Amino acid sequence: MLAQGYSAEALPHLEKAQDTAALGIAQLETGQLRDAVTNLQAALAKRPDDPDLLYYFGRASGLLSKQSIDTLLATYPDSARAHQAMAENYYVLRQMPQAEKEFQRAIEQRPDMPKLHLELGLVYAGASQWAKAEEAFRAETKLQPGNAEAIYRLGNALLQQGRIPEARAELVRADTLQPEMPETLYALGKAASLAGDQASAEKVWNKVIAIEKESDLAAQAHFALAALYRKQGKAEAAEREMQEFKKLQNASTPPQASQK
């Protein structure tokens, strides 16, 4: 019945059979989103690699999230959370002026609400407005001194402004709070290199490669190491790193369609 599109009629039979996967799908199709998420999550716990379950769970979760946000916007349109939700939507759509405005309106209402300053800082960072980004990230670190991401973002904003000692101190603090976060390590390597500490830069960039292996960040680390070895006169090592960089870069570049 479910396969033939009779979702509502299938529900009582699936409830009796206690088939959480099929029941969750039927509930999704009939708009019972909360129950669908619960049952699909239970089914995924038993079959975590099932592509169909992953799809249906993602769809149900997404629709439930949209439903909650729609209710928030309709019921409390001028609340800080509504402005935050609007700002996040604008950010995803890359409409940065609108995102900035909405985050600022949310902060005006609730300046002590966690994550608002961090998200506003990301807007500024995306536009390379590093002084404004620094201010926003610093405000977040004062509210959440244990937030490793906020501290990393602050360190990176300082790094982008050439304030190396300050940047390095914040990045070390971020790495202490959340060790071996690849983005923090890469930035730490850059700060160390700019400070003339080549040994530390080499160490952390190699750690990035060990953790990330084949990601874009690993490719960046290979490129940085190539430049470092070139400065040291280690031509063979520099060439080896460049080859690794090119290999990863080529692997991440989608093949071009042939033209007739």
Helices and strands as residue ranges (DSSP letters): H 7-17, H 20-29, H 33-46, H 51-75, H 80-92, H 96-109, H 116-126, H 130-143, H 148-160, H 164-177, H 182-194, H 198-212, H 216-231, H 235-252
